[in-house]
Amino acid sequence: MGGVSAASVPQPRPTRAGDAAVATGGRRSLAVALLLGALGATVVLLASGQTWTRGTVTATGGSISLDAAGGEVTGAPTALAIVGLAALVAVLAARGPGRRLVALLLALSGAGASLAAFLGGSDSAALDAEAARTTGDTAARVGTLTQTAWPAVAGTAALLILAAGLIALRYGSAWPTMSGRYEREGGPRARAVRRRTTGPDRPEDLWKALDRGEDPTDPDETGAPGGRG
């Protein structure tokens, strides 16, 4: 093994402060978007299973109390929350313009779910149908309609999905892709990319490369352009 002079040892390339700031900002915005999107969709799904409206219908023998769950009032918030969850995962796998389209879908699903939840809280159609079924009178209608807090909870939670989509639209271009995250860091391709972009991290990395039979001063070994033909 030939000697490696101090002059031939590649030096690490300094990381620019701007690049580090962009990477840090990208990771933070990604974490916030994932948290908001997942939390919002989960709360919407849970809230849709709760009682949204209550009312009474007059029948033979007195009044009957009726109630309707969110899923019975409107299925839109549940469906759009599921779409939002799928878009939240897909935005990590998409790249370029595709990522922006998925981020837009994420935002629209949140906006749609929120609107459907707030409007559904004042809809008596589900209770009217229940009143007709309970009394056997197709013309029966529910009396005073009472709205619980769950439609507002679902509508507010859906706004978190909307926020996640807006964050993805604004900062998604700086996020890593799913394939990049799952690539083996120790593989030959990853090592070559690391050397081309940042150079060896520490002097001991040079000795590890030599132990593997690689020449860290050889461009052909490191994957840099201009190597031996």
GIWOPE-V292405 format. One record per helix or strand of 3 or more residues. SS is the DSSP state (helix for helix, strand for strand). FROM is the first residue (numbers start at 0). TO is the last residue. If there is no record, write none. Layout:
ss = <SS;SS>
from = <FROM;FROM>
to = <TO;TO>
//
This chain:
ss = <helix;helix;strand;strand;helix;helix;helix;helix;helix;helix;helix;helix;helix>
from = <5;16;50;61;69;75;95;124;149;177;187;202;218>
to = <7;46;58;68;72;92;119;134;173;180;196;210;221>
//
